[in-house]
Amino acid sequence: MKRTIMPLEQIPDWEMRLARVDAFWHGEILDRPVVVMHLPKPNPDYPAPPPKTYPSPRERWFDAEQIARSALHGVMNTDYLGDALPSHNPNLGPEIFSAFFGQELEFSDGTSWSVPCLHDWSEADRLEFREDNPYWRKLLEITDAALELGRNRFYVGLTDFHPGGDAVAAFRDPMQFNVDLLDHPAEVKRLLRRVTDTYFRVYDLCYERLRRANQATTCWAGIVSSRKWYVPSNDFSCMVSKAMFDEFFLPGIAEECRFTEASVYHLDGPDALRHLDSLLQIPELNAIQWVQGAGHGPASDWVHIYRKCQAAGKGLQIGIHVNELHFIMENLRPNGVYLSVWGIQNRDEADAVLKTVARWR
């Protein structure tokens, strides 16, 4: 059954933009590849919420109404060009999923981090997701506040889940988890199984809440789609060999890809490239988001990686500077490409990009 998606007041062609993204998942093109561009409005006039002071960073992170008002301010003062669609993703930091199991988070002004809580493997069974968990309740509050203010203005997305190896590394501490893979492989696999099953439950609880509000599906990776999708990842994988990745983590990642209608894997940094061959063997994985990281050159330096992904039949989510556009078009096929283009200065430049990409064959 086709989902009902909330229309957006300021974007009359929102349905076509979603349709291009849905074609991207299948390596198809409607009229051109997906191109996403954002610009600050030249004369922003939507007022910012009044500034507030807080006793601690935690209170600021937990102020659901202020977060929603700030999101609306940002959306209303931004031009969404090409296939860009306004969205806001509830966020309590990259280890919020681990906090749903009872782990505590510490907050700074810019991020949050978890406090390792599994000090002995005999205590693993006490890690359990409960719907009265305070972080879970707060995430729902932040989500609901954004849904209310964002109605017909922006889509509300899923939070930044990090299940699998990242969740267990948070419970244990990454350095200790490296040792655990050698000393406690059976315990690691049992906990990974429980974490994955819990992730599917948590994802569906969030997804159904958003679906009832007629939201498109989006998250921190920026893609906005009518499909049920997500971005599997494993940042911890930079610390392990290909053999260990294939044994401990690849099966769960493949399950995550089968669980949703579409998926794009977040491959983060050169140390993660050793796992690319394994990931490309997952039939249900639609696309790769390769992030080379600061200091590793522009996207155009990594065209050999993009070609390898295309040769395996996978799509690509690529972030490029506008000056790289012609090089990318000359070296890659357009099918299954999702371009996030930055460095645009005005609407005329954005229009020129769209006309150029429309000729990509």
C-alpha positions as CSV (number, residue, x, y, z in Angstrom):
1,M,0.0,0.0,0.0
2,K,1.3,3.4,-1.0
3,R,2.2,5.6,2.0
4,T,0.5,9.0,2.5
5,I,3.2,11.6,2.7
6,M,2.7,15.1,4.3
7,P,2.9,17.8,1.6
8,L,5.3,20.8,2.1
9,E,3.8,24.3,1.8
10,Q,6.9,26.0,0.4
11,I,7.9,23.2,-2.1
12,P,5.3,22.6,-4.8
13,D,7.2,19.8,-6.5
14,W,7.9,17.8,-3.3
15,E,6.4,14.6,-4.8
16,M,8.7,14.7,-7.8
17,R,11.7,15.1,-5.5
18,L,10.7,12.1,-3.6
19,A,10.1,10.1,-6.8
20,R,13.7,10.8,-7.9
21,V,15.0,9.5,-4.6
22,D,12.9,6.4,-4.9
23,A,14.3,5.8,-8.4
24,F,17.9,6.2,-6.9
25,W,17.4,3.3,-4.6
26,H,16.9,1.0,-7.7
27,G,19.7,2.5,-9.7
28,E,17.2,4.2,-12.0
29,I,16.7,7.8,-13.3
30,L,13.5,9.5,-13.9
31,D,14.7,12.7,-15.7
32,R,18.1,13.1,-14.0
33,P,20.1,11.9,-11.0
34,V,19.2,13.2,-7.6
35,V,20.9,16.6,-6.8
36,V,20.6,18.2,-3.4
37,M,21.7,21.8,-2.7
38,H,21.0,24.2,0.1
39,L,21.4,28.0,0.3
40,P,20.8,30.5,3.1
41,K,17.9,32.8,2.0
42,P,19.4,36.1,0.9
43,N,17.0,38.1,3.1
44,P,16.1,35.8,6.0
45,D,13.1,37.1,7.8
46,Y,11.8,34.2,10.0
47,P,12.7,35.2,13.6
48,A,15.0,33.1,15.8
49,P,13.6,31.9,19.1
50,P,14.6,34.1,22.0
51,P,17.9,32.9,23.5
52,K,17.9,30.9,26.7
53,T,20.4,30.0,29.4
54,Y,20.6,26.6,31.0
55,P,22.2,25.4,34.2
56,S,24.1,22.7,32.2
57,P,24.5,21.3,28.7
58,R,22.1,18.5,29.5
59,E,19.2,20.8,30.1
60,R,19.9,22.5,26.8
61,W,19.9,19.2,25.0
62,F,16.6,18.2,26.7
63,D,14.7,21.4,25.9
64,A,12.3,19.9,23.3
65,E,10.4,23.0,22.5
66,Q,13.5,25.2,22.0
67,I,15.0,22.5,19.8
68,A,11.9,22.5,17.6
69,R,11.7,26.3,17.4
70,S,15.4,26.4,16.4
71,A,14.8,23.8,13.7
72,L,11.9,25.7,12.3
73,H,14.0,28.9,12.2
74,G,16.7,27.2,10.3
75,V,14.2,25.6,7.8
76,M,12.3,28.8,7.1
77,N,15.5,30.7,6.4
78,T,16.9,28.2,3.9
79,D,16.3,27.6,0.2
80,Y,16.0,23.9,-0.7
81,L,17.2,23.6,-4.3
82,G,17.2,20.7,-6.7
83,D,15.8,17.7,-4.8
84,A,16.6,19.0,-1.3
85,L,13.7,18.7,1.2
86,P,13.6,20.4,4.6
87,S,14.0,18.0,7.5
88,H,15.0,17.8,11.2
89,N,16.4,14.8,13.0
90,P,15.9,14.4,16.7
91,N,19.3,14.0,18.3
92,L,20.8,13.3,21.7
93,G,24.2,12.3,20.4
94,P,25.7,9.3,18.6
95,E,25.4,6.9,21.4
96,I,21.7,7.5,22.2
97,F,20.8,3.9,21.2
98,S,23.1,2.5,23.8
99,A,21.5,4.8,26.4
100,F,18.2,3.1,25.7
101,F,19.7,0.1,27.5
102,G,20.3,2.0,30.7
103,Q,23.7,3.5,29.9
104,E,24.3,7.0,31.0
105,L,25.3,9.9,28.7
106,E,27.5,12.9,29.4
107,F,26.8,16.1,27.5
108,S,28.9,19.0,26.3
109,D,27.7,22.0,24.3
110,G,28.5,20.2,21.0
111,T,28.0,16.5,21.6
112,S,27.4,13.7,24.0
113,W,29.2,10.5,24.9
114,S,28.4,7.4,26.9
115,V,29.9,6.2,30.1
116,P,31.0,2.5,29.8
117,C,28.6,0.4,31.9
118,L,29.4,-3.2,31.2
119,H,32.3,-4.0,33.4
120,D,31.9,-7.7,33.6
121,W,30.4,-10.0,31.0
122,S,28.4,-11.8,33.7
123,E,26.3,-8.5,33.9
124,A,25.4,-8.4,30.2
125,D,21.8,-9.6,30.8
126,R,20.9,-6.6,32.8
127,L,21.3,-4.4,29.7
128,E,17.7,-4.1,28.5
129,F,15.6,-1.6,26.6
130,R,12.6,-0.4,28.5
131,E,10.0,2.1,27.3
132,D,10.2,4.0,30.6
133,N,13.9,4.7,29.9
134,P,14.4,8.5,30.5
135,Y,16.4,8.9,27.3
136,W,13.8,7.1,25.2
137,R,11.0,9.2,26.7
138,K,13.0,12.4,26.0
139,L,13.7,11.4,22.4
140,L,9.9,10.9,21.9
141,E,9.2,14.3,23.5
142,I,11.7,15.9,21.1
143,T,10.2,14.1,18.2
144,D,6.7,15.1,19.0
145,A,7.6,18.7,19.5
146,A,9.2,18.8,16.1
147,L,6.2,17.0,14.5
148,E,3.9,19.7,15.9
149,L,5.9,22.7,14.7
150,G,7.1,21.1,11.5
151,R,3.6,20.2,10.1
152,N,3.7,21.0,6.4
153,R,7.0,22.8,6.8
154,F,9.6,20.0,7.3
155,Y,9.9,16.3,7.7
156,V,11.0,14.8,11.1
157,G,13.5,12.0,10.9
158,L,14.8,9.1,12.8
159,T,17.6,9.6,15.4
160,D,21.2,8.6,15.0
161,F,21.1,4.9,15.9
162,H,24.3,3.1,16.2
163,P,23.4,-0.6,16.9
164,G,25.7,-3.6,16.3
165,G,29.4,-3.3,17.1
166,D,29.1,0.4,17.9
167,A,26.6,-0.2,20.7
168,V,28.6,-3.0,22.3
169,A,31.8,-0.9,22.1
170,A,30.0,1.9,23.9
171,F,28.9,-0.5,26.7
172,R,32.4,-1.8,27.2
173,D,34.7,1.0,25.9
174,P,36.3,0.5,22.4
175,M,39.7,-0.5,23.6
176,Q,38.3,-3.1,26.0
177,F,36.0,-4.4,23.2
178,N,39.0,-5.1,21.0
179,V,40.3,-7.5,23.7
180,D,36.8,-9.0,24.2
181,L,36.7,-10.1,20.5
182,L,39.6,-12.4,21.4
183,D,38.8,-13.4,24.9
184,H,35.0,-13.5,25.0
185,P,33.8,-14.2,21.4
186,A,30.7,-16.2,22.5
187,E,29.6,-13.5,24.9
188,V,30.1,-10.8,22.2
189,K,28.0,-12.7,19.7
190,R,25.2,-13.3,22.2
191,L,25.0,-9.6,23.1
192,L,25.2,-8.5,19.4
193,R,22.2,-10.8,18.8
194,R,20.2,-9.1,21.5
195,V,21.3,-5.6,20.4
196,T,20.2,-6.3,16.8
197,D,16.8,-7.6,17.9
198,T,16.3,-4.6,20.1
199,Y,17.3,-2.2,17.3
200,F,14.6,-3.7,15.0
201,R,12.0,-3.1,17.8
202,V,13.2,0.5,18.5
203,Y,13.4,1.4,14.8
204,D,9.9,0.2,14.2
205,L,8.6,2.1,17.2
206,C,10.1,5.3,15.9
207,Y,9.2,4.6,12.3
208,E,5.5,3.9,13.1
209,R,5.3,7.1,15.1
210,L,6.5,9.1,12.2
211,R,4.5,7.2,9.6
212,R,1.3,7.9,11.6
213,A,2.2,11.6,11.2
214,N,2.6,11.1,7.4
215,Q,6.3,11.8,7.4
216,A,8.7,10.8,4.7
217,T,11.7,8.8,6.1
218,T,14.9,10.5,6.7
219,C,17.8,10.6,9.2
220,W,21.2,12.3,9.7
221,A,22.4,11.0,6.3
222,G,20.1,13.5,4.6
223,I,18.2,11.4,2.2
224,V,14.5,12.0,2.3
225,S,12.4,9.1,0.9
226,S,9.0,7.6,0.8
227,R,10.6,4.2,1.5
228,K,11.4,2.6,4.8
229,W,15.2,3.0,4.9
230,Y,18.2,3.6,7.1
231,V,22.0,4.0,7.1
232,P,23.8,1.0,8.6
233,S,27.2,1.8,9.9
234,N,30.0,0.5,12.2
235,D,32.5,3.1,13.1
236,F,34.3,0.6,15.4
237,S,35.1,-1.5,12.3
238,C,38.2,0.8,11.7
239,M,39.8,-1.0,14.6
240,V,39.4,-4.6,13.4
241,S,40.6,-6.8,10.6
242,K,38.5,-7.9,7.7
243,A,38.3,-11.5,9.1
244,M,37.0,-10.2,12.5
245,F,34.6,-7.8,10.8
246,D,33.2,-10.6,8.6
247,E,32.8,-13.0,11.6
248,F,31.3,-10.6,14.2
249,F,29.6,-7.7,12.4
250,L,28.9,-8.4,8.8
251,P,26.0,-10.8,9.5
252,G,24.2,-8.1,11.6
253,I,24.7,-5.5,9.0
254,A,23.3,-7.7,6.3
255,E,20.2,-8.3,8.6
256,E,19.8,-4.5,9.0
257,C,19.8,-4.2,5.2
258,R,17.1,-6.9,4.9
259,F,15.0,-5.3,7.6
260,T,14.3,-2.1,5.6
261,E,13.2,-1.4,2.1
262,A,16.4,0.5,1.3
263,S,19.7,1.1,2.8
264,V,23.0,3.1,2.3
265,Y,26.0,2.0,4.2
266,H,28.1,4.8,5.9
267,L,31.7,3.8,5.2
268,D,33.8,6.2,7.3
269,G,37.5,6.8,6.7
270,P,40.3,5.1,5.0
271,D,40.7,2.5,7.7
272,A,37.2,1.2,6.9
273,L,38.0,0.6,3.3
274,R,39.3,-2.9,4.1
275,H,35.7,-3.9,4.6
276,L,34.3,-2.6,1.3
277,D,34.6,-5.9,-0.5
278,S,32.5,-7.6,2.2
279,L,29.8,-4.9,2.2
280,L,29.5,-5.0,-1.6
281,Q,28.5,-8.7,-1.3
282,I,25.3,-7.9,0.6
283,P,22.6,-8.3,-2.0
284,E,20.1,-6.1,-0.2
285,L,22.4,-3.1,0.3
286,N,21.4,-0.4,-2.2
287,A,24.2,2.1,-1.9
288,I,27.4,3.3,-0.3
289,Q,28.1,6.6,1.4
290,W,31.9,6.9,1.3
291,V,33.3,9.6,3.7
292,Q,37.0,10.0,3.2
293,G,37.3,12.3,6.2
294,A,39.2,15.6,6.8
295,G,42.7,15.7,5.3
296,H,42.1,13.0,2.7
297,G,41.3,15.1,-0.3
298,P,38.2,15.9,-2.2
299,A,35.6,13.4,-3.4
300,S,37.2,13.4,-6.9
301,D,40.4,11.9,-5.5
302,W,38.4,8.7,-4.6
303,V,36.7,8.1,-8.0
304,H,38.3,4.6,-8.0
305,I,36.3,3.7,-4.9
306,Y,33.1,5.0,-6.5
307,R,33.8,3.0,-9.7
308,K,34.3,-0.2,-7.6
309,C,30.9,0.3,-6.0
310,Q,29.2,0.9,-9.3
311,A,30.9,-2.2,-10.8
312,A,29.3,-4.2,-7.9
313,G,25.9,-2.7,-8.8
314,K,25.6,-0.4,-5.8
315,G,24.4,3.2,-5.8
316,L,26.4,6.1,-4.4
317,Q,25.7,9.0,-2.1
318,I,28.4,11.5,-2.8
319,G,29.1,15.0,-1.4
320,I,31.1,17.2,-3.9
321,H,32.1,20.8,-4.3
322,V,30.5,22.3,-7.4
323,N,33.9,22.6,-9.1
324,E,34.1,18.7,-9.1
325,L,30.9,18.2,-10.9
326,H,32.3,17.8,-14.5
327,F,35.0,15.4,-13.3
328,I,32.5,13.2,-11.5
329,M,30.2,13.2,-14.5
330,E,33.1,12.2,-16.8
331,N,34.2,9.3,-14.6
332,L,31.0,7.8,-13.2
333,R,27.7,6.5,-14.6
334,P,24.6,8.6,-13.5
335,N,22.4,5.7,-12.6
336,G,22.1,5.3,-8.8
337,V,24.0,8.5,-8.0
338,Y,22.8,10.9,-5.3
339,L,24.8,14.1,-5.3
340,S,25.0,16.6,-2.5
341,V,26.6,19.7,-4.1
342,W,28.1,22.4,-2.0
343,G,29.9,25.6,-2.9
344,I,26.8,27.1,-4.6
345,Q,26.6,30.8,-4.2
346,N,23.2,31.6,-5.6
347,R,20.1,30.3,-7.4
348,D,21.6,30.9,-10.9
349,E,24.5,28.7,-10.1
350,A,22.1,26.0,-8.7
351,D,20.0,26.2,-11.9
352,A,23.2,25.7,-14.0
353,V,24.1,22.6,-12.0
354,L,20.7,21.1,-12.7
355,K,20.9,21.8,-16.4
356,T,24.4,20.3,-16.5
357,V,23.4,17.1,-14.6
358,A,20.3,16.7,-16.8
359,R,22.8,16.1,-19.7
360,W,24.6,13.3,-17.8
361,R,24.3,10.1,-19.7
